[in-house]
Amino acid sequence: MKAITLALVAAAFVAVSTTAWSQTGEAASAQGASATAASGSVAPAGRKADRALRRRIYAAFGKDKEISAGDISVIAKDGAVTLNGTVTEAAQIGKAEAIARGVSGVTSVTNKLTVRKPLGGM
């Protein structure tokens, strides 16, 4: 009789534990799904705006004959712009930054441009 009672109590404990665990997992996955849906609806619009900003900056570089945008990469994130790459003259570093700052939608510019050394390293 004691063995049967112990077995029933153990079975009930396992059943309750399994049900509680599965409900918690469902709630957590539902919360994760809603968070993903919420952030997913915002992220593509942000990426689209960032790409559009990058294109406007490249277009502004293209209008300036002194800047060769071929060796400059532009990273844009929510209006913050980072310029990476090389230019042929030191004066172009400041000019590229000024051009980027002049584009609508740019809130800040981090300039990581360097002057390209000529072949031979001199």
PLY file of the C-alpha trace (Angstrom):
ply
format ascii 1.0
element vertex 122
property float x
property float y
property float z
element edge 121
property int vertex1
property int vertex2
end_header
0.00 0.00 0.00
2.85 2.37 0.88
4.57 1.57 -2.43
1.42 2.38 -4.42
0.92 5.67 -2.55
4.56 6.60 -3.12
4.27 5.74 -6.81
1.12 7.88 -7.18
2.74 10.82 -5.41
5.82 10.52 -7.62
3.69 10.31 -10.77
1.66 13.35 -9.71
4.87 15.29 -8.99
6.30 14.44 -12.42
3.04 15.40 -14.16
2.83 18.75 -12.37
6.51 19.51 -13.00
6.22 18.70 -16.69
3.09 20.82 -17.10
4.62 23.76 -15.25
7.82 23.53 -17.28
5.98 23.43 -20.60
3.80 26.40 -19.64
6.87 28.43 -18.67
8.54 27.51 -21.94
5.47 28.55 -23.93
5.25 31.86 -22.08
8.93 32.56 -22.62
8.74 31.71 -26.31
5.63 33.87 -26.68
7.45 36.78 -25.03
10.47 36.20 -27.26
8.24 36.07 -30.33
6.54 39.34 -29.44
9.90 40.99 -28.75
11.23 39.72 -32.07
8.14 40.96 -33.86
8.43 44.35 -32.22
12.11 44.78 -32.98
11.77 43.16 -36.41
9.22 45.74 -37.50
11.59 48.57 -36.57
14.92 47.12 -37.69
14.24 46.91 -41.45
13.08 50.52 -41.53
16.24 51.55 -39.65
18.47 49.60 -42.00
16.66 51.08 -44.97
17.20 54.60 -43.64
20.87 53.81 -42.93
21.36 52.56 -46.52
19.66 55.66 -47.90
21.92 57.88 -45.79
25.01 56.03 -47.03
23.87 56.51 -50.63
23.36 60.25 -50.08
26.87 60.56 -48.62
28.41 58.63 -51.54
26.47 60.88 -53.95
27.84 63.96 -52.15
31.37 62.55 -52.46
30.73 61.95 -56.17
29.83 65.61 -56.72
33.21 66.72 -55.35
35.98 66.21 -57.90
38.75 66.25 -55.25
37.43 63.25 -53.29
37.76 59.72 -54.65
35.03 57.76 -52.87
36.31 54.48 -54.29
38.62 53.99 -51.31
36.23 55.35 -48.67
33.67 53.19 -46.92
30.71 54.76 -45.16
28.97 53.10 -42.22
25.72 54.73 -41.08
23.72 53.81 -37.99
20.81 56.01 -36.91
22.46 59.15 -38.31
25.91 58.41 -36.84
28.39 58.04 -39.69
31.84 56.45 -39.69
34.26 57.06 -42.56
36.92 54.39 -43.13
39.53 54.00 -45.84
42.25 56.00 -47.51
42.63 59.25 -49.42
45.54 60.51 -51.50
46.17 63.80 -49.65
45.82 64.87 -46.03
43.54 67.79 -46.96
40.97 65.31 -48.29
40.44 63.84 -44.81
38.88 67.04 -43.48
37.08 67.72 -46.76
35.44 64.25 -46.75
34.31 64.78 -43.16
32.86 68.21 -43.99
31.00 66.77 -46.99
29.54 63.97 -44.85
28.47 66.44 -42.13
26.67 68.50 -44.77
24.37 65.63 -45.80
20.89 65.82 -44.30
20.24 63.16 -41.69
23.83 63.00 -40.42
23.99 63.56 -36.67
27.69 62.82 -36.09
30.78 61.80 -38.07
33.64 59.61 -36.88
36.53 60.06 -39.28
38.94 57.12 -39.52
40.40 58.07 -42.89
44.14 57.84 -43.45
46.47 59.08 -46.17
47.46 56.36 -48.60
51.20 55.92 -48.85
52.55 55.89 -52.40
54.16 52.73 -53.75
57.60 52.34 -52.30
56.48 53.60 -48.89
58.02 57.06 -49.13
0 1
1 2
2 3
3 4
4 5
5 6
6 7
7 8
8 9
9 10
10 11
11 12
12 13
13 14
14 15
15 16
16 17
17 18
18 19
19 20
20 21
21 22
22 23
23 24
24 25
25 26
26 27
27 28
28 29
29 30
30 31
31 32
32 33
33 34
34 35
35 36
36 37
37 38
38 39
39 40
40 41
41 42
42 43
43 44
44 45
45 46
46 47
47 48
48 49
49 50
50 51
51 52
52 53
53 54
54 55
55 56
56 57
57 58
58 59
59 60
60 61
61 62
62 63
63 64
64 65
65 66
66 67
67 68
68 69
69 70
70 71
71 72
72 73
73 74
74 75
75 76
76 77
77 78
78 79
79 80
80 81
81 82
82 83
83 84
84 85
85 86
86 87
87 88
88 89
89 90
90 91
91 92
92 93
93 94
94 95
95 96
96 97
97 98
98 99
99 100
100 101
101 102
102 103
103 104
104 105
105 106
106 107
107 108
108 109
109 110
110 111
111 112
112 113
113 114
114 115
115 116
116 117
117 118
118 119
119 120
120 121
